Amino acid sequence: MEDHHVYKTLELTGSSPKSIEDAIETAIGRASKTIRNIKWVEVLQQRAHVENGKIAHWQVTMKVGFTLDA
């Protein structure tokens, strides 16, 4: 029997004062508390907020795909 998947997508934005990777992990970690079966992430935008000539925090907007329950 073939294994077919149907994905639903949503858009999330995570932020972090540490790094782009941490901003992504923050968003996925929080989303995983209420959304089951997250399977992939597509980064759509990366931004940084600058204060006094230095990056104050990173912001990453991403599309998240997850499978629907049977």
Backbone hydrogen bonds in HBPLUS format (Angstrom, degrees):
<---DONOR---> <-ACCEPTOR-->    atom                        ^
c    i                          cat <-CA-CA->   ^        H-A-AA   ^      H-
h    n   atom  resd res      DA  || num        DHA   H-A  angle D-A-AA Bond
n    s   type  num  typ     dist DA aas  dist angle  dist       angle   num
A0068-LEU N   A0006-VAL O   3.32 MM  62  6.33 151.4  2.41 160.4 162.6     1
A0008-LYS N   A0066-PHE O   2.85 MM  58  5.54 162.8  1.88 162.2 164.5     2
A0066-PHE N   A0008-LYS O   2.97 MM  58  5.54 158.5  2.01 157.6 164.8     3
A0010-LEU N   A0064-VAL O   3.02 MM  54  5.41 144.4  2.15 142.7 153.8     4
A0064-VAL N   A0010-LEU O   2.80 MM  54  5.41 166.1  1.82 164.1 169.0     5
A0012-LEU N   A0062-MET O   2.88 MM  50  5.43 161.9  1.92 158.2 164.3     6
A0062-MET N   A0012-LEU O   2.79 MM  50  5.43 162.9  1.82 161.4 167.1     7
A0014-GLY N   A0060-VAL O   2.90 MM  46  5.42 153.6  1.97 155.9 155.8     8
A0060-VAL N   A0014-GLY O   2.89 MM  46  5.42 164.0  1.91 159.7 165.2     9
A0016-SER N   A0058-TRP O   2.94 MM  42  5.26 149.6  2.04 141.4 148.0    10
A0058-TRP N   A0016-SER O   2.65 MM  42  5.26 166.5  1.66 161.7 157.4    11
A0023-ALA N   A0019-SER O   3.07 MM   4  6.32 148.2  2.18 139.3 147.7    12
A0023-ALA N   A0020-ILE O   3.09 MM   3  5.08 117.6  2.49  94.8 110.3    13
A0024-ILE N   A0020-ILE O   3.02 MM   4  6.39 154.4  2.09 153.1 159.7    14
A0025-GLU N   A0021-GLU O   2.91 MM   4  6.17 167.0  1.93 150.7 154.4    15
A0026-THR N   A0022-ASP O   2.82 MM   4  5.91 154.0  1.88 145.9 152.9    16
A0027-ALA N   A0023-ALA O   3.15 MM   4  6.35 161.9  2.19 144.0 147.8    17
A0028-ILE N   A0024-ILE O   2.95 MM   4  6.19 171.4  1.96 160.9 163.2    18
A0029-GLY N   A0025-GLU O   2.80 MM   4  5.76 159.1  1.85 145.3 152.2    19
A0030-ARG N   A0026-THR O   3.06 MM   4  6.17 160.1  2.10 145.1 150.1    20
A0031-ALA N   A0027-ALA O   2.91 MM   4  6.06 166.0  1.93 151.0 155.6    21
A0032-SER N   A0028-ILE O   2.87 MM   4  5.92 151.2  1.96 147.5 154.7    22
A0033-LYS N   A0030-ARG O   3.15 MM   3  5.57 155.0  2.22 108.7 116.2    23
A0034-THR N   A0031-ALA O   3.08 MM   3  5.76 152.9  2.16 118.3 124.6    24
A0035-ILE N   A0031-ALA O   2.83 MM   4  5.76 143.5  1.96 156.3 167.5    25
A0067-THR N   A0037-ASN O   3.13 MM  30  5.52 148.6  2.24 141.7 140.5    26
A0039-LYS N   A0065-GLY O   2.80 MM  26  5.78 169.7  1.81 153.1 156.7    27
A0040-TRP N   A0065-GLY O   3.34 MM  25  5.21 159.8  2.38 137.7 138.6    28
A0065-GLY N   A0040-TRP O   2.94 MM  25  5.21 168.2  1.95 141.5 144.8    29
A0042-GLU N   A0063-LYS O   2.79 MM  21  5.06 158.7  1.84 152.2 158.1    30
A0063-LYS N   A0042-GLU O   2.80 MM  21  5.06 161.3  1.84 148.6 152.0    31
A0044-LEU N   A0061-THR O   2.80 MM  17  5.54 157.2  1.85 144.1 150.7    32
A0045-GLN N   A0061-THR O   3.11 MM  16  5.06 161.7  2.15 139.4 140.7    33
A0061-THR N   A0045-GLN O   2.97 MM  16  5.06 155.0  2.03 134.5 142.7    34
A0047-ARG N   A0059-GLN O   2.75 MM  12  5.03 155.0  1.82 158.9 163.6    35
A0059-GLN N   A0047-ARG O   2.81 MM  12  5.03 158.5  1.85 147.2 144.6    36
A0049-HIS N   A0057-HIS O   2.85 MM   8  5.43 167.4  1.87 166.2 169.8    37
A0056-ALA N   A0049-HIS O   2.64 MM   7  5.52 161.5  1.67 159.0 165.7    38
A0051-GLU N   A0054-LYS O   2.81 MM   3  5.44 161.2  1.84 166.3 164.9    39
A0054-LYS N   A0051-GLU O   3.00 MM   3  5.44 159.6  2.04 116.6 123.2    40
